[in-house]
């Protein structure tokens, strides 16, 4: 594999531990890792060069909702840290544009300051806009499909594409992008249509969501929700009913606060996490008759 061609070579890291770039502080080394900060043009250049040179490429944002193997990632990991939010009055009600590297909480707070409502649910959700577009991220009864109008996506084969919510085919925590077996694309930007409301009212709602999350979800290093909620039920309830709340494998523990959160107690490996995931899934299926589906994504060799 050739060395990736990047605009700022001093930012290209060799054998960089992914534990430094994931929310749960897990994951072995990437062959190469590059952080794009300047603009979407920088993202496009790095991605196009990698595809042209046939270097395996994996794009990450905030490192939430992913479990990276202890063996690491082959090829180039491209971290999208391009953080730009623009407000305007465009066609069909579009009034907010955010780059894929924008943090969800940052976007929610900037919209609140402008008196724009609809993304309050995102105020305490880890991760970035690009990953949220791919995964149809959501919380507190809201998700991306409610306010997203379209996304600008760089596709390896077709170039820059404008994808509507219909193109993205959103359903619970998934999209047409997430369903792809190959991940040769980069979410560059998302456009939203938000409603004008009193900033104080928006802030009050955000404060309620923050308080609820602090009360019901564990602090510290975790991957977020491990499993999708099955229809008409909750994954956390099923795991707790199976008697697994607080159960540990190595340094990974099923949270005593919320059973659908697995926490890194400080010494966990990705193998610990994966073993705990498979154990929880097997026990819930045996005792409750429900096969839980992963919400987090596995990256690397398993």
C-alpha positions as CSV (number, residue, x, y, z in Angstrom):
1,X,0.0,0.0,0.0
2,X,1.4,3.4,-1.0
3,X,1.5,6.3,1.5
4,X,-1.7,8.4,1.3
5,X,-1.4,11.7,-0.5
6,X,-2.7,14.5,1.8
7,X,-2.6,18.3,1.6
8,X,-1.0,18.7,5.1
9,X,1.6,15.8,5.4
10,X,2.4,16.7,9.0
11,X,-1.1,15.6,10.0
12,X,-0.7,12.1,8.5
13,X,-0.1,9.8,11.4
14,X,1.3,6.3,11.1
15,X,0.1,3.4,13.4
16,X,-2.2,5.8,15.3
17,X,-4.2,4.1,18.1
18,X,-7.9,4.4,17.4
19,X,-8.5,4.5,21.1
20,X,-7.4,8.2,20.9
21,X,-10.2,8.9,18.5
22,X,-13.2,6.9,19.7
23,X,-15.7,7.9,22.5
24,X,-15.3,4.6,24.3
25,X,-11.4,4.9,24.1
26,X,-11.1,1.6,22.3
27,X,-9.5,0.3,19.2
28,X,-6.1,-0.7,17.8
29,X,-3.9,1.2,15.4
30,X,-4.8,2.5,12.0
31,X,-2.2,2.0,9.3
32,X,-2.6,5.8,8.6
33,X,-4.8,8.4,10.1
34,X,-5.5,12.0,8.9
35,X,-7.6,14.7,10.5
36,X,-9.3,17.1,8.0
37,X,-10.0,20.5,9.5
38,X,-9.8,23.2,6.9
39,X,-12.8,22.7,4.5
40,X,-14.9,20.2,2.7
41,X,-12.4,20.7,-0.2
42,X,-9.7,19.1,2.0
43,X,-12.0,16.1,2.7
44,X,-12.7,15.7,-1.0
45,X,-9.1,15.8,-1.9
46,X,-8.0,13.2,0.6
47,X,-10.8,10.9,-0.2
48,X,-10.4,11.1,-4.0
49,X,-6.6,10.6,-3.7
50,X,-7.2,7.5,-1.5
51,X,-9.7,6.0,-3.9
52,X,-7.5,6.8,-6.9
53,X,-4.5,5.1,-5.2
54,X,-6.7,2.1,-4.2
55,X,-6.0,2.7,-0.5
56,X,-8.8,1.4,1.8
57,X,-10.6,4.4,3.2
58,X,-12.7,4.7,6.4
59,X,-14.3,8.0,7.3
60,X,-15.1,8.8,11.0
61,X,-16.5,11.8,12.8
62,X,-16.6,11.9,16.6
63,X,-15.9,8.2,17.1
64,X,-19.3,7.5,18.7
65,X,-21.4,4.4,17.9
66,X,-18.4,2.5,16.5
67,X,-16.4,-0.4,18.0
68,X,-13.0,-0.6,16.4
69,X,-11.2,-4.0,16.6
70,X,-8.1,-4.4,18.8
71,X,-6.3,-5.3,15.6
72,X,-7.0,-1.8,14.3
73,X,-7.9,-0.6,10.8
74,X,-6.1,-1.2,7.5
75,X,-5.6,1.6,5.1
76,X,-6.4,5.2,5.9
77,X,-8.8,6.5,8.5
78,X,-10.0,10.0,7.6
79,X,-11.3,12.0,10.6
80,X,-13.8,14.6,9.5
81,X,-13.3,17.6,11.8
82,X,-14.6,20.3,9.4
83,X,-17.0,22.3,11.6
84,X,-19.0,24.9,9.8
85,X,-22.6,26.0,10.4
86,X,-24.3,28.5,8.1
87,X,-27.7,30.2,8.6
88,X,-29.7,31.6,5.7
89,X,-33.1,31.8,3.9
90,X,-32.9,29.4,1.1
91,X,-35.7,27.7,-1.0
92,X,-38.3,25.4,0.5
93,X,-37.7,26.5,4.1
94,X,-34.1,25.5,4.2
95,X,-32.4,27.7,6.7
96,X,-29.4,25.8,8.2
97,X,-26.4,24.1,6.6
98,X,-23.9,22.2,8.6
99,X,-20.8,20.3,7.5
100,X,-20.4,16.6,8.3
101,X,-17.7,17.3,10.9
102,X,-20.0,19.5,13.0
103,X,-20.8,18.2,16.4
104,X,-24.4,17.5,17.0
105,X,-24.5,19.2,20.3
106,X,-22.7,22.2,18.8
107,X,-25.2,22.4,16.0
108,X,-28.2,22.2,18.4
109,X,-26.8,25.0,20.6
110,X,-26.1,27.3,17.6
111,X,-29.6,26.7,16.3
112,X,-31.1,27.6,19.7
113,X,-29.2,30.8,19.8
114,X,-30.8,31.7,16.4
115,X,-34.2,30.8,17.6
116,X,-34.5,27.8,15.4
117,X,-36.2,24.7,16.8
118,X,-36.2,21.0,15.8
119,X,-32.8,19.8,16.8
120,X,-33.2,20.0,20.6
121,X,-33.0,16.2,20.8
122,X,-29.3,16.4,19.6
123,X,-28.1,18.6,22.5
124,X,-26.5,15.8,24.5
125,X,-26.0,13.2,21.7
126,X,-22.4,12.4,21.0
127,X,-21.1,12.2,17.4
128,X,-21.2,14.5,14.4
129,X,-23.6,15.5,11.6
130,X,-22.1,13.1,9.0
131,X,-22.5,10.0,11.2
132,X,-26.0,11.2,12.2
133,X,-27.0,11.5,8.5
134,X,-25.8,7.9,7.8
135,X,-27.3,6.4,11.0
136,X,-30.5,8.5,11.3
137,X,-29.3,9.4,14.8
138,X,-32.0,10.4,17.2
139,X,-33.1,10.7,20.8
140,X,-36.1,11.9,22.9
141,X,-38.6,11.0,20.1
142,X,-36.7,13.0,17.4
143,X,-34.3,12.0,14.7
144,X,-32.6,13.3,11.6
145,X,-35.4,12.5,9.2
146,X,-37.7,14.9,10.8
147,X,-35.7,18.1,9.9
148,X,-33.2,17.0,7.3
149,X,-34.0,18.2,3.8
150,X,-31.0,16.9,1.9
151,X,-27.4,15.8,2.3
152,X,-24.4,16.5,0.0
153,X,-22.5,13.2,-0.4
154,X,-19.2,12.5,-2.2
155,X,-19.6,9.1,-3.8
156,X,-16.5,7.3,-5.2
157,X,-18.3,6.2,-8.4
158,X,-20.7,9.1,-9.0
159,X,-18.9,12.1,-7.5
160,X,-20.8,14.8,-5.5
161,X,-24.5,13.8,-5.1
162,X,-27.5,15.6,-3.5
163,X,-29.5,13.1,-1.5
164,X,-33.0,13.8,-0.3
165,X,-34.6,12.0,2.7
166,X,-36.4,9.9,0.1
167,X,-33.0,8.9,-1.4
168,X,-31.7,8.2,2.1
169,X,-34.7,5.9,2.8
170,X,-34.6,6.5,6.5
171,X,-36.0,4.1,9.0
172,X,-35.1,3.4,12.7
173,X,-31.4,4.1,13.1
174,X,-30.6,3.3,9.5
175,X,-30.5,4.6,5.9
176,X,-29.6,3.6,2.4
177,X,-26.1,4.8,3.1
178,X,-25.7,2.6,6.2
179,X,-27.1,-0.3,4.3
180,X,-24.2,-0.2,1.8
181,X,-21.8,-3.1,2.1
182,X,-19.0,-0.8,0.9
183,X,-18.5,2.6,2.5
184,X,-17.0,4.5,-0.4
185,X,-18.6,7.8,0.4
186,X,-18.2,10.9,2.5
187,X,-21.1,13.0,3.9
188,X,-19.9,16.6,3.2
189,X,-22.9,18.7,4.3
190,X,-26.5,18.5,5.6
191,X,-29.3,21.0,5.0
192,X,-32.2,21.5,7.5
193,X,-35.5,23.3,7.6
194,X,-36.1,24.4,11.2
195,X,-39.0,26.4,12.8
196,X,-38.6,29.8,14.3
197,X,-39.4,29.9,18.0
198,X,-38.5,31.7,21.2
199,X,-34.9,30.8,22.1
200,X,-35.9,30.6,25.8
201,X,-38.5,28.0,25.0
202,X,-36.0,26.0,22.9
203,X,-33.4,26.2,25.8
204,X,-35.9,25.0,28.3
205,X,-36.6,21.9,26.2
206,X,-32.9,21.3,25.8
207,X,-32.3,21.6,29.5
208,X,-35.0,19.0,30.1
209,X,-33.4,16.6,27.7
210,X,-29.9,17.1,29.3
211,X,-31.3,16.5,32.7
212,X,-33.1,13.3,31.6
213,X,-30.0,12.0,30.0
214,X,-27.9,12.6,33.1
215,X,-30.5,10.9,35.2
216,X,-30.9,7.8,33.1
217,X,-27.6,7.2,31.3
218,X,-24.2,6.4,32.7
219,X,-21.3,8.9,32.5
220,X,-17.9,8.0,31.3
221,X,-16.6,6.1,28.2
222,X,-19.3,4.1,26.4
223,X,-20.5,3.4,22.9
224,X,-23.9,4.8,23.4
225,X,-26.9,2.5,22.9
226,X,-25.5,-0.9,22.0
227,X,-28.6,-2.5,20.5
228,X,-31.6,-1.1,18.6
229,X,-34.9,-1.2,20.5
230,X,-37.0,-4.1,19.1
231,X,-40.5,-3.2,17.9
232,X,-42.7,-2.4,20.9
233,X,-40.0,-3.0,23.5
234,X,-36.7,-1.7,24.8
235,X,-33.3,-3.4,24.6
236,X,-32.3,-2.2,28.0
237,X,-35.4,-3.7,29.6
238,X,-34.8,-7.1,28.0
239,X,-31.1,-7.1,29.0
240,X,-32.1,-6.3,32.6
241,X,-34.9,-8.9,32.6
242,X,-32.3,-11.4,31.5
243,X,-30.4,-10.7,34.7
244,X,-27.4,-9.1,33.0
245,X,-27.4,-5.6,34.5
246,X,-23.9,-4.9,36.0
247,X,-22.4,-8.1,34.3
248,X,-18.8,-7.7,33.2
249,X,-16.3,-9.3,30.9
250,X,-12.8,-8.0,31.4
251,X,-12.9,-4.2,31.7
252,X,-16.3,-3.9,29.9
253,X,-19.5,-3.7,32.0
254,X,-23.2,-3.6,31.3
255,X,-24.1,-0.4,33.1
256,X,-25.9,-0.7,36.4
257,X,-27.8,2.5,35.5
258,X,-28.9,1.6,31.9
259,X,-28.5,-2.0,30.6
260,X,-28.3,-1.0,27.0
261,X,-25.1,1.0,27.7
262,X,-21.8,-0.9,28.0
263,X,-19.1,1.1,29.8
264,X,-15.3,1.0,29.7
265,X,-14.3,0.8,33.3
266,X,-10.8,1.8,32.4
267,X,-9.1,-1.3,31.2
268,X,-11.5,-2.7,28.6
269,X,-10.4,-4.0,25.2
270,X,-12.5,-4.2,22.1
271,X,-12.5,-8.0,22.6
272,X,-14.0,-7.5,26.0
273,X,-16.7,-5.3,24.6
274,X,-17.4,-7.7,21.7
275,X,-17.6,-10.7,24.1
276,X,-20.0,-8.8,26.3
277,X,-22.2,-7.9,23.3
278,X,-22.3,-11.5,22.1
279,X,-23.0,-12.8,25.6
280,X,-25.9,-10.3,26.1
281,X,-27.4,-11.1,22.8
282,X,-27.3,-14.9,23.4
283,X,-28.7,-14.7,26.9
284,X,-31.5,-12.3,25.9
285,X,-32.5,-14.6,23.0
286,X,-32.4,-17.7,25.3
287,X,-34.4,-16.1,28.1
288,X,-36.7,-13.6,26.2
289,X,-36.9,-15.1,22.8
290,X,-35.7,-11.9,21.1
291,X,-32.6,-11.5,18.9
292,X,-31.2,-8.1,19.5
293,X,-29.8,-6.1,16.6
294,X,-26.7,-4.1,16.9
295,X,-26.9,-0.3,16.8
296,X,-23.2,0.2,17.0
297,X,-21.0,-0.6,14.0
298,X,-18.1,-3.0,14.1
299,X,-15.0,-1.7,12.3
300,X,-11.9,-3.8,11.5
301,X,-11.4,-7.6,11.7
302,X,-13.6,-9.6,14.0
